[in-house]
Amino acid sequence: MKAVSFFVILIFLSSCAVVPKTADDADNSRCNLATKKMSLDVVGAKGGCPSGGGGAGVIVCLTAAGVFAITGIISSSLVIAGNTIHWIEKQGKCEDSFMNTYILKHNQELLDNKGILVKPEDSISPQVVK
């Protein structure tokens, strides 16, 4: 059992892995954002799989590829979730964001004509049902 545990630990330490990486961008300080943009980074061993030989080298290579794939899937999910949260926060806090620009463009005619906002409950008069 100790040999198997040592083998698994050795494979995890010697294989490549995909990890999420955060980076500052100009919008973080300008819009006072709490979240950061994320990307993927590959870290790990520089050597490749041993060429030729027996079945142990193939098992090591397949296990290392499995570790790389699993860390890639997990890290990609974290990056997608983190960037989605970052984008939503940016839309709410930055004045020049896509949503704020769209809303301002949509309401520009109202703003230019000094219009008033009509609430839905004000425009509907209650009717008495007999």
MARBA-3410 file (N, C-alpha, C, O; in Angstrom, 1 decimal):
130
0.8,-1.2,0.0,0.0,0.0,0.0,0.9,1.3,0.0,0.5,2.3,-0.6 ~ 2.0,1.2,0.7,2.9,2.3,0.8,3.5,2.6,-0.6,3.7,3.8,-1.0 ~ 3.8,1.6,-1.4,4.3,1.7,-2.7,3.3,2.4,-3.6,3.7,3.3,-4.4 ~ 2.1,2.0,-3.5,1.1,2.6,-4.4,0.9,4.1,-4.0,0.8,4.9,-4.9 ~ 0.8,4.4,-2.7,0.7,5.8,-2.3,1.9,6.6,-2.8,1.7,7.8,-3.2
3.1,6.1,-2.7,4.3,6.8,-3.1,4.2,7.0,-4.6,4.6,8.1,-5.1 ~ 3.8,6.0,-5.4,3.7,6.1,-6.8,2.7,7.2,-7.2,2.9,8.0,-8.2 ~ 1.5,7.3,-6.6,0.5,8.3,-6.9,1.0,9.7,-6.5,0.9,10.6,-7.3 ~ 1.7,9.8,-5.4,2.3,11.1,-5.1,3.3,11.5,-6.0,3.4,12.7,-6.4 ~ 4.2,10.6,-6.5,5.2,10.9,-7.4,4.6,11.3,-8.8,5.1,12.3,-9.4
3.5,10.7,-9.2,2.9,11.1,-10.5,2.3,12.5,-10.3,2.5,13.3,-11.3 ~ 1.6,12.8,-9.2,1.0,14.1,-9.1,2.1,15.2,-9.0,1.9,16.3,-9.6 ~ 3.2,14.9,-8.4,4.3,15.9,-8.4,5.0,16.1,-9.7,5.6,17.2,-9.9 ~ 5.1,15.1,-10.5,5.9,15.1,-11.7,5.1,15.5,-13.0,5.6,15.6,-14.0 ~ 3.8,15.6,-12.8,2.9,15.9,-14.0,2.6,17.4,-14.1,2.7,18.1,-13.2
2.2,17.7,-15.3,1.8,19.1,-15.5,0.4,19.3,-14.9,-0.4,18.3,-14.8 ~ 0.1,20.5,-14.6,-1.2,20.9,-14.1,-1.7,22.2,-14.6,-0.9,23.1,-15.0 ~ -3.0,22.4,-14.7,-3.6,23.7,-15.2,-4.1,24.3,-13.9,-4.9,23.7,-13.2 ~ -3.7,25.6,-13.7,-4.1,26.3,-12.5,-4.7,27.7,-12.9,-4.3,28.2,-13.9 ~ -5.7,28.1,-12.1,-6.2,29.5,-12.4,-5.2,30.6,-11.9,-4.5,30.4,-10.9
-5.2,31.7,-12.6,-4.3,32.8,-12.3,-5.1,34.1,-12.4,-5.8,34.3,-13.3 ~ -4.9,34.9,-11.4,-5.6,36.2,-11.4,-4.6,37.3,-11.9,-3.4,37.2,-11.7 ~ -5.2,38.3,-12.5,-4.4,39.4,-13.0,-5.2,40.7,-12.8,-6.4,40.8,-12.8 ~ -4.4,41.8,-12.5,-5.0,43.1,-12.3,-5.2,43.7,-13.7,-4.4,43.5,-14.6 ~ -6.3,44.4,-13.9,-6.5,45.1,-15.1,-6.9,46.6,-14.7,-7.1,46.9,-13.5
-6.9,47.5,-15.7,-7.1,48.9,-15.4,-8.5,49.1,-14.8,-8.6,50.1,-14.0 ~ -9.5,48.3,-15.1,-10.8,48.5,-14.5,-10.9,48.3,-13.0,-11.8,48.8,-12.4 ~ -10.0,47.4,-12.5,-10.1,47.1,-11.0,-10.0,48.3,-10.2,-10.8,48.5,-9.3 ~ -9.0,49.2,-10.4,-8.8,50.4,-9.6,-9.7,51.5,-10.0,-10.2,52.2,-9.2 ~ -10.0,51.6,-11.3,-10.8,52.7,-11.8,-12.3,52.6,-11.3,-12.9,53.5,-11.0
-12.8,51.3,-11.3,-14.2,51.1,-10.9,-14.3,50.6,-9.5,-15.4,50.3,-9.1 ~ -13.2,50.4,-8.8,-13.1,49.9,-7.4,-13.8,48.5,-7.4,-14.7,48.3,-6.6 ~ -13.3,47.6,-8.2,-13.8,46.2,-8.2,-13.2,45.4,-7.2,-12.0,45.5,-6.9 ~ -13.9,44.5,-6.6,-13.4,43.5,-5.6,-12.9,42.3,-6.3,-11.9,41.7,-5.8 ~ -13.4,41.9,-7.4,-13.0,40.7,-8.0,-11.9,41.0,-9.1,-11.8,42.1,-9.5
-11.2,40.0,-9.5,-10.2,40.1,-10.5,-10.4,39.2,-11.7,-11.0,38.2,-11.6 ~ -9.9,39.6,-12.8,-10.0,38.8,-14.0,-9.1,37.6,-13.9,-8.0,37.7,-13.3 ~ -9.5,36.4,-14.4,-8.8,35.2,-14.2,-8.4,34.6,-15.6,-9.1,34.9,-16.6 ~ -7.3,33.9,-15.6,-6.9,33.1,-16.8,-6.3,31.8,-16.4,-6.2,31.5,-15.2 ~ -6.0,30.9,-17.3,-5.4,29.6,-17.0,-3.9,29.7,-17.3,-3.4,30.4,-18.1
-3.2,28.9,-16.4,-1.7,28.8,-16.5,-1.4,27.4,-16.4,-1.9,26.7,-15.5 ~ -0.4,26.9,-17.2,0.1,25.5,-17.1,1.4,25.5,-16.4,2.3,26.2,-16.7 ~ 1.4,24.7,-15.3,2.6,24.6,-14.5,3.0,23.1,-14.4,2.1,22.3,-14.6 ~ 4.2,22.8,-14.2,4.6,21.5,-13.9,5.9,21.1,-14.5,6.8,21.9,-14.8 ~ 6.1,19.8,-14.7,7.3,19.2,-15.2,7.6,19.6,-16.6,6.7,19.7,-17.4
8.9,19.8,-16.9,9.3,20.2,-18.2,9.6,18.9,-19.1,9.6,19.0,-20.3 ~ 9.9,17.8,-18.5,10.2,16.6,-19.2,9.0,16.0,-19.8,7.9,16.2,-19.4 ~ 9.2,15.1,-20.8,8.1,14.4,-21.4,8.0,13.0,-20.9,8.6,12.6,-19.9 ~ 7.2,12.2,-21.6,7.1,10.8,-21.2,8.3,10.1,-21.7,8.9,10.4,-22.8 ~ 8.7,9.0,-21.0,9.8,8.2,-21.4,9.5,7.5,-22.7,8.4,6.9,-22.9
10.4,7.5,-23.7,10.2,6.8,-24.9,10.6,5.4,-24.8,11.5,5.0,-24.1 ~ 9.9,4.5,-25.6,10.2,3.1,-25.6,9.9,2.4,-24.3,9.3,3.0,-23.4 ~ 10.3,1.2,-24.1,10.2,0.6,-22.8,8.9,-0.1,-22.6,8.1,-0.4,-23.5 ~ 8.7,-0.4,-21.3,7.6,-1.3,-20.9,6.4,-0.5,-20.6,6.2,0.6,-20.9 ~ 5.5,-1.3,-19.9,4.2,-0.8,-19.6,4.2,0.3,-18.5,3.2,1.0,-18.4
5.2,0.3,-17.6,5.2,1.3,-16.5,5.3,2.7,-17.1,4.6,3.6,-16.5 ~ 6.1,2.9,-18.1,6.2,4.3,-18.7,4.9,4.7,-19.3,4.5,5.9,-19.2 ~ 4.2,3.8,-19.9,2.9,4.1,-20.5,1.9,4.5,-19.4,1.1,5.4,-19.6 ~ 1.9,3.7,-18.4,1.0,4.0,-17.2,1.3,5.4,-16.6,0.4,6.1,-16.3 ~ 2.6,5.7,-16.5,2.9,7.0,-15.9,2.5,8.1,-16.8,1.9,9.1,-16.4
2.6,7.9,-18.2,2.2,9.0,-19.1,0.7,9.1,-19.1,0.2,10.3,-19.1 ~ 0.0,8.0,-19.1,-1.5,8.1,-19.1,-2.0,8.8,-17.8,-2.9,9.5,-17.8 ~ -1.4,8.4,-16.7,-1.8,9.0,-15.4,-1.5,10.5,-15.4,-2.3,11.3,-14.9 ~ -0.3,10.9,-15.9,0.0,12.3,-16.0,-0.9,13.1,-16.9,-1.3,14.2,-16.6 ~ -1.3,12.4,-18.0,-2.3,13.1,-18.9,-3.6,13.2,-18.2,-4.3,14.2,-18.4
-4.0,12.2,-17.4,-5.2,12.3,-16.7,-5.2,13.4,-15.6,-6.2,14.1,-15.5 ~ -4.1,13.5,-14.9,-4.0,14.6,-14.0,-4.1,16.0,-14.7,-4.8,16.9,-14.2 ~ -3.5,16.1,-15.8,-3.5,17.3,-16.6,-5.0,17.6,-17.0,-5.4,18.8,-16.9 ~ -5.7,16.6,-17.5,-7.1,16.8,-17.9,-8.0,17.2,-16.8,-8.8,18.1,-16.9 ~ -7.8,16.5,-15.6,-8.7,16.8,-14.5,-8.4,18.2,-13.9,-9.4,18.9,-13.7
-7.2,18.6,-13.8,-6.9,19.9,-13.3,-7.4,21.0,-14.3,-7.8,22.1,-14.0 ~ -7.3,20.6,-15.6,-7.8,21.5,-16.6,-9.3,21.7,-16.5,-9.8,22.9,-16.7 ~ -10.0,20.7,-16.3,-11.5,20.8,-16.2,-11.9,21.6,-15.0,-12.7,22.5,-15.0 ~ -11.3,21.3,-13.8,-11.6,22.0,-12.6,-11.2,23.4,-12.7,-12.0,24.3,-12.3 ~ -10.0,23.7,-13.1,-9.5,25.1,-13.2,-10.3,25.9,-14.2,-10.6,27.1,-14.0
-10.7,25.3,-15.3,-11.5,26.0,-16.3,-12.9,26.4,-15.7,-13.4,27.5,-16.0 ~ -13.5,25.5,-15.0,-14.7,25.8,-14.3,-14.6,27.0,-13.3,-15.4,27.9,-13.3 ~ -13.5,27.0,-12.6,-13.3,28.1,-11.6,-13.0,29.4,-12.4,-13.5,30.5,-12.0 ~ -12.3,29.4,-13.5,-12.0,30.6,-14.3,-13.3,31.1,-14.9,-13.6,32.3,-14.9 ~ -14.1,30.2,-15.4,-15.4,30.7,-16.0,-16.3,31.3,-15.0,-16.9,32.4,-15.2
-16.4,30.7,-13.8,-17.3,31.2,-12.7,-16.7,32.6,-12.2,-17.4,33.5,-12.0 ~ -15.4,32.6,-12.0,-14.7,33.9,-11.5,-14.9,35.0,-12.5,-15.1,36.1,-12.1 ~ -14.7,34.7,-13.8,-14.8,35.8,-14.8,-16.2,36.2,-15.0,-16.5,37.4,-15.3 ~ -17.2,35.3,-14.8,-18.6,35.7,-14.9,-18.9,36.7,-13.7,-19.6,37.7,-13.9 ~ -18.5,36.4,-12.5,-18.7,37.2,-11.4,-18.0,38.6,-11.6,-18.6,39.6,-11.3
-16.8,38.6,-12.1,-16.1,39.8,-12.4,-16.8,40.6,-13.4,-16.9,41.9,-13.3 ~ -17.3,40.0,-14.5,-18.1,40.8,-15.5,-19.3,41.4,-14.9,-19.7,42.5,-15.2 ~ -20.1,40.6,-14.1,-21.3,41.2,-13.5,-21.0,42.3,-12.6,-21.7,43.3,-12.6 ~ -19.9,42.2,-11.8,-19.6,43.3,-10.9,-19.1,44.5,-11.7,-19.5,45.7,-11.4 ~ -18.4,44.3,-12.8,-18.0,45.4,-13.7,-19.2,46.1,-14.3,-19.2,47.4,-14.4
-20.2,45.4,-14.7,-21.4,46.0,-15.3,-22.1,46.9,-14.3,-22.7,47.9,-14.7 ~ -22.1,46.5,-13.0,-22.8,47.3,-12.0,-22.0,48.5,-11.5,-22.6,49.5,-11.1 ~ -20.7,48.5,-11.6,-19.9,49.5,-11.0,-19.2,50.5,-12.0,-19.0,51.7,-11.6 ~ -18.9,50.1,-13.2,-18.2,50.9,-14.1,-19.2,51.7,-14.9,-20.2,51.2,-15.4 ~ -19.0,53.0,-15.0,-19.9,53.9,-15.8,-19.9,53.6,-17.3,-20.9,53.8,-17.9
-18.8,53.2,-17.8,-18.7,53.0,-19.2,-18.8,51.5,-19.6,-18.4,51.1,-20.7 ~ -19.4,50.7,-18.7,-19.6,49.3,-19.0,-20.7,49.1,-20.1,-21.5,50.1,-20.4 ~ -20.8,47.9,-20.6,-21.8,47.7,-21.7,-23.2,47.9,-21.2,-24.0,48.6,-21.9 ~ -23.6,47.5,-20.1,-25.0,47.6,-19.6,-25.3,49.1,-19.3,-26.4,49.6,-19.7 ~ -24.4,49.8,-18.6,-24.7,51.2,-18.3,-24.7,52.0,-19.6,-25.6,52.9,-19.7
-23.9,51.7,-20.6,-23.9,52.5,-21.8,-25.2,52.2,-22.6,-25.8,53.1,-23.1 ~ -25.7,50.9,-22.6,-26.9,50.6,-23.2,-28.1,51.2,-22.5,-29.0,51.8,-23.2 ~ -28.1,51.2,-21.2,-29.3,51.9,-20.5,-29.3,53.4,-20.7,-30.4,54.0,-20.9 ~ -28.1,54.0,-20.7,-28.1,55.4,-21.0,-28.5,55.8,-22.4,-29.3,56.7,-22.6 ~ -28.1,55.0,-23.4,-28.5,55.2,-24.8,-30.0,55.0,-24.9,-30.7,55.7,-25.6
-30.6,54.0,-24.2,-32.0,53.7,-24.3,-32.8,54.8,-23.6,-33.9,55.1,-24.1 ~ -32.3,55.4,-22.6,-33.1,56.5,-21.9,-32.7,57.9,-22.3,-33.1,58.9,-21.7 ~ -31.8,58.0,-23.3,-31.3,59.4,-23.7,-32.4,60.3,-24.1,-32.4,61.5,-23.8 ~ -33.4,59.8,-24.9,-34.5,60.7,-25.3,-35.3,61.2,-24.1,-35.7,62.4,-24.1 ~ -35.5,60.4,-23.1,-36.2,60.8,-21.9,-35.3,61.9,-21.2,-35.9,62.9,-20.7
-34.0,61.7,-21.1,-33.2,62.6,-20.4,-33.1,63.9,-21.2,-33.0,65.0,-20.5 ~ -33.0,63.9,-22.5,-33.0,65.1,-23.3,-34.2,66.0,-23.1,-34.1,67.2,-23.1 ~ -35.4,65.3,-23.1,-36.6,66.0,-23.0,-37.1,66.3,-21.6,-38.2,66.7,-21.4 ~ -36.2,66.1,-20.6,-36.6,66.2,-19.2,-37.9,65.5,-18.8,-38.7,66.0,-18.2 ~ -37.9,64.3,-19.3,-39.1,63.5,-19.1,-39.2,63.0,-17.7,-38.3,63.1,-16.9
-40.4,62.5,-17.3,-40.6,62.0,-16.0,-40.8,60.5,-16.1,-41.3,60.0,-17.1 ~ -40.4,59.8,-15.1,-40.6,58.3,-15.1,-42.0,58.0,-14.6,-42.5,58.5,-13.6 ~ -42.7,57.2,-15.4,-44.0,56.8,-15.1,-44.0,55.4,-14.5,-43.5,54.4,-15.2 ~ -44.4,55.2,-13.3,-44.4,53.9,-12.7,-45.6,53.1,-13.2,-46.6,53.6,-13.5 ~ -45.4,51.8,-13.3,-46.5,51.0,-13.9,-47.8,51.0,-13.0,-48.9,51.0,-13.5
-47.6,51.1,-11.7,-48.9,51.2,-10.9,-49.6,52.5,-11.0,-50.8,52.6,-10.7 ~ -48.9,53.6,-11.4,-49.5,54.9,-11.6,-50.3,54.9,-12.9,-51.3,55.6,-13.0 ~ -49.9,54.1,-13.9,-50.6,54.2,-15.2,-51.8,53.3,-15.3,-52.6,53.5,-16.2 ~ -52.0,52.4,-14.4,-53.1,51.5,-14.4,-54.1,52.0,-13.3,-53.8,52.0,-12.1 ~ -55.3,52.3,-13.7,-56.3,52.7,-12.8,-57.1,51.5,-12.3,-57.4,50.6,-13.1
-57.3,51.4,-11.0,-58.1,50.2,-10.5,-59.5,50.2,-11.0,-60.2,51.3,-11.1 ~ -60.0,49.1,-11.4,-61.4,48.9,-11.8,-62.2,48.2,-10.8,-61.7,47.2,-10.2 ~ -63.4,48.6,-10.6,-64.3,47.9,-9.7,-65.0,46.8,-10.4,-65.7,47.1,-11.4 ~ -64.9,45.6,-9.9,-65.6,44.5,-10.5,-66.9,44.3,-9.8,-67.0,44.2,-8.5 ~ -68.0,44.3,-10.5,-69.4,44.1,-9.9,-69.8,42.7,-10.0,-70.9,42.4,-9.6
END
